[in-house]
Amino acid sequence: MHLVHESGDDRDVLASRVDTANSFLSQARGLMFRRSIPGDYALAFPFGTAKSRDLHMVFVPFDIDAIWVVDGHVTHVKRLPAWTGRGKAEADTIYELPAGAADAVEPGDRVVIED
């Protein structure tokens, strides 16, 4: 699976390795207790319905980029600093990536998983 960013006519692969946090436990754990993640990695949190969703960086010792998405369209993008970062926005899916991976992503763009 690949995480693809679409903006106008441009298409870029944000991550070539995507894991999905499908269960309550995997969503609660997220990236906690990992020492790092690869530069081509993303963790997807599919929730199914759109509502206000928050993230925290407790026990995550490295910065990340987070992308909140509703129906494939980006609603919010934020860099979350290690340990203390927090973010909240409307989403039916959230993607967590290494810091810097989402620098070109803006609200209104599309971000989708492709096989």
HELIX and SHEET records of a PDB file:
HELIX    1   1 PHE A   24  ARG A   29  1                                   6    
SHEET    1   A 3 ASP A  10  ALA A  15  0                                        
SHEET    2   A 3 HIS A   2  SER A   7 -1                                        
SHEET    3   A 3 ARG A 110  GLU A 114 -1                                        
SHEET    1   B 5 ARG A  17  THR A  20  0                                        
SHEET    2   B 5 TYR A  41  HIS A  56  1                                        
SHEET    3   B 5 ARG A  86  PRO A  98 -1                                        
SHEET    4   B 5 ILE A  64  VAL A  70 -1                                        
SHEET    5   B 5 HIS A  73  LEU A  80 -1                                        
END                                                                             
